[in-house]
Amino acid sequence: MSGLTIFFFAAGLVLLIAGAEILVRGASRLALAVGISPLVVGLTVVAFGTSSPELAVSVQSSLAGQADVALGNVVGSNIANVLLILGCSALAAPLLVSRQLARLDVPFMVGVSLLFWWLVGNGRLSQPESLLLLLLVVGYTIFSVFKSRREGQADGNDPAPALDGRQIGLNLLLVAGGLILLVLGADWLVDAAVTVAEHLGVSQLIIGLTIVAIGTSLPELATSIVASLRGERDIAVGNVVGSNLFNLLTVLGITGLITPGGLAVSEQALRLDIPVMTAVALLCLPIFLTKSNVSRWEGGFLLFCYAAYLGYLVLVAMQHPVLP
C-alpha cells in the first residue's frame, strides 16, 4: 500500500467527521426555522445528502459497465446502515424511536425492500421499474414534509422562530458545506479502499458489498453518531431509515433508468445479498415496534450480526479469488 493511498484514506476520514458535524448543525436549525420536525429532516434532507456518495458511485459504476459494483454498493450500504450505523449510534447513546418511525417509515422501508426483491427476481431492474422507484420516492418525500407541517400546526406548537435572510443563508451554507465535505471524504476513502481490494483479487460484487458499501456509508455513520452525541436522536435514526429508502428508490432508480437495457442483477446477489438486505430491514420491525428506544445491547447485537455477515463474505472471497 503506497503512502499516497494511506494519506487519502486518513484525509477522507477527517473530512467525513467534519462534514457530519457541520451538516447536522445546519440541518437541525433549518428544521426549526421552516416548521419541519428533526425526524423528517433526518428522513429527507440529511438522508438524501449523506447518500449522495452511493448515487455517484452507482451511476459511475453502471456507466462503466460495472453493474455488480453499482448493485453491491446499494445492497451493502443498506445492510451496513442498519447493522453497522444503527448499532454504532445506539452504542454511543441509546436511540429514541418516534411513533411515526415505528408505524410508518420502517414498515415502508420493509415494503420497498420486498418490492425491489420482487422486481429484480428475473435478474434485471428494467427502466420502467426504475421509473416506478423514482415516483415512489417523490411521493414519499412530499407526503412526509406535508404530514410533518400539518401535525406541527395541529398540535398547536408555537410558530417557528423567524430567521432573517443572513441566518437562513448561513445555515444553508452549513448544509451545503457539510455535504461537500462528506462527498469528497467518501470519494477519497472509497478510491483508496478499492485500490487495496483490487490488489487482493476480490470480485466486483464483494468489493461493492464491503469496501465500497462501507466507504459510501461512512457519511451516514459519521452523521448518525454525531447527531446521537449532540442529542439530535431523531436525526440519527431518521438518517438510517431515510438513507435506505433513498438508496433503493433514488440511487437504483436513477442507475437503472440511465443504464441501457436496465441494471443487471447477478445470481449471487439474488441468492444471498438481496435476501439478507430484506431480512435486515425486517429485523427493524420488532426492535422499533416493541419499545420506544434502541438500547446499547441491541446496538451490540446489530454489530455482531454485521461482523458475521462480513466474515462470511471474506470466506467466500478467499475460497473464490478473482485472478488478475
N, C-alpha and C positions, 0 to 999 in steps of 0.2 A: 504494500500500500504506500503510495507516494505521500510526501509531506503536503502537497497541494490538496490532495483528497482529504487528509485529516483537517486541514485548515477550513475547507468549505463545509465539512461536517460540523465543526465546532462553531463557525460563524453562523451557519444556518440555525443551530440550536439557540444561540444568543438572540438572533432576530425573531425567532418564534416566541420566546419568552417576553421580549419587549413588545412585540406586536399584540400579543394576547392581553397584556396589561392595558395598553392604550385602547384597544378595541372594546374591552369590557367597560372601561370608564366612560368612553364616549357613547356607547350604545345604551347604557343604563340611564344616562342623563337625557338622551333623546326620548327614551321611553316615557319618562315622567313629563317631558315637555309636550308631547303630542297625545297623551292620554292612553297609551297602549301599555299593557302590563309587561313586566320584565319577562314573564314566561313566553309571551307571544314574540317579543324581541328575540329571545333565545331560539324560538322555533323558526323564525324567519330571517331577520337581518343577520344576526350573528351566525346562525347555522348555515345560511347560504354563503356568507362571506368566508367562513372557515373551510367550506367545502370547495371553494374555487380551485385549490390545487388539484383535487380529484377531477374537476371538469377539464382543466388544462391538460393534465396527464392523459386522461382517457381519450380526449379528442385528438391530441397529437399522436398517441399510440395507434389509434384506429386509422388515421390518415396515413401512417407509416406502415400499415399492414400488420401491426402487432395487436390483433384482436384479443389475444389471451391476456396481454398486459392491461388493455383497456377494461376488460371484464373483471379480471382478477383484482385490479385496483379498487373497483367499487365494491365487489363482494367482500374482499378482505377488509376494506375500510369499515363497512357496516358491521362486520364481526368485531373488529377492533374497537369501534365506537362504544359498543355495549360492554364487552368483556374487559377491555383494557382501560378505556377512558372513564366509563362509569365506575369501574372498580377502583381506579386510582383516585377519582374525585371523592368517592364515598370513604376511602381510607383517609383522605385529607380532612374531611369533615362530613358527618352524616348528612345525607341529602334529603331535603323536604320534597314530597311528591304532591303536587296540586291535584284537586279533584278533576279539573279539565284534562290534565295529562293522563290520568288513570282511566277516565271514562271515554275520552275522545281520541287523543293524539296517539297513544300507544296502540289501541285497537286498530286505528287507521294504518299505522306503520306495519302491523302484523298483516292486515288485509292487503296492503301494497306488496309486501314480500311474497305472499301467496299468489297474488295476481301475476307478479313478474315470473315466478317459477312456472306458472301455467303457460304464460305467453311464450317462454323460450323452450318449452318442452319438446318442440320439433327441431331444436338445435340452432335456432336463429331468432333474433329480435328484428322483425320486419320494420320498414319505415312507417306504415300505418299504425302499427303497435307502438312505435316510438312517439308518434304524434299524440296518441291516446295518453301516454305517460305525461307528456308536457301539458296537455289540457288539464289533467288531474292536479298537477302542482299549481297551476294558475288558479283553479277553483279553490283549492285548499288554502292558499295564501290569502285570497280575497275574503274567504269565509272567516279565517282566524282573526284577521285585523278588524273586520266589522263586528264580529262577536265580542272581541275584547273591548272595543269602544262602547258598544251598546250596554255591556254588563257594567262598565265603569259608570255610565250615566244612570243606569237603573239602581245601582247601589247607593246613589246619592253622594258619591265621593266629591270632595272639593275639586274645583276646577284645577287643571294642571297649572303650575306656576308659569307665568308668562316669561318667555326668554326673548331678549332683543336679538336683532339680526347678528350682532357680533358673537353672542353666546352660541346661537344656533350654528353659525359658520364654524366656530371653534370646535364644537362637538362633532360636526360633520367631518372636519379635518382630522380629528382624532380617530374616527371610524375608518376613514379612507386611509390614513397613515398606518393604522394598525393592520388593515387588510393587506396593504402593500408589503409591510414587513413580514407578515405571515406567509404570503405567497412566495416572496423572494427567499425567505428562510427555508421553506419547504422544498423549493426548487433546488437549492444548493444541497440540502440534505439528501434528497432523492437521487440526484446525479452522483453524489459521492457513494451512496449505498449501492446503487445499481452497478457502478464500476467494479466494486468489490464482488458483488454477486455474480456478475458475468465471468469474472476470472475464476470463480468456483465452479462454473459449468452447471448452473441451475436453470431449469426450464423457464420460459417466459411466464407461464401461468403461476408458478410458485414465486417467481420474482414479484409479480403483480400482487399476489395474495399476502406476501410477507413484507419484503423490503419497501416496495413502492406503497403498499397499503398503509403500513405503519408510518412511513415518511409523510404521506399526504394527510394522515390523520393526526399528525403532531400539532397542527393548529388547533384542532378540536381538543386535544389533550391539554395543551397549554392554556387555552381559553377556559375550559371547564374547571381545571384545577385553580386557576387564578380567580375565577368567578366564585368558586366554592369558598376559598380562603377569604375573599372580600365580603362574604355574606350574601352574594347575589346567586343564591342556590337555584332559583327558578331558571336563571340563565344557564347555569351549569347543566341541569337536567334537560331543559328545552333544547340546548345546543346539540346534545347527543341524538335525541329523537328527531329533531328537525334536520340534522345532517344526514341521517339515514334516509329520510324521505327525499331530501334534495338529491342525494346520490342516485337513488333508484329512479326517481321521476324526471329530474332535470339532466343529470350527468349522462345517464344511459339513454334518456330520451333524445338529447341533442346528438350524442355519439351515434346512436342507431339511425337517426334521421339523416345525418350527413354522410354516412358510410354507404357507398354504392351496394345495393342488394341487402342492406341491413347488417347488423352486427352478428357475426358467427359466435356460437357458444359451444365450447368443447365438451366432449363426453365426460371428461373428468370433473369439470365444473358442475355438470348436471347430476353426476352420480354422488358427489361428496360436498362440494363447497357451497353450492346454492341451497341444498337441504340444511347444511349447518347454519348458514346465514338466517334461514327461515326459523330454525329451531331456536336460535339465539334471540330473535325477535319475540317468539312465543314465550321464552323464558322471562321476558319483562313483565308479562301479564300477572303471574302470581306474586312477583315481587312488588309491583306497583299497586295492584288491586287490594291486597290483603292488609296493607298498612300505609301510613302517611309519610314514610321515610325509607331511604335505603341506608341500612346500618353499615358499620365498618366490617362486621363479619360477612355480610352479604357482598360487600366490595371485595373482600379477600377471596370469597368463593368464585366470583366472576373472574378475578385474575388467575386463579388456579385453573379454571376452565380454558382460559386463553393460553396459558402455558402448555396445557395438554394438547391443544389444537396445534400450536406451533411445533411442539415436539413431534407430533405425527407428520406434519409437513416436512420437517427436517429428515425424518426417517425415510419418507418417500423420495426426497431429493437424493439421499445417499444411496438408495437402492437403484434409482434410475437416473444416473447422471447424464447430462447432455454433453456430448463430445463437441469440442470446438471445431 
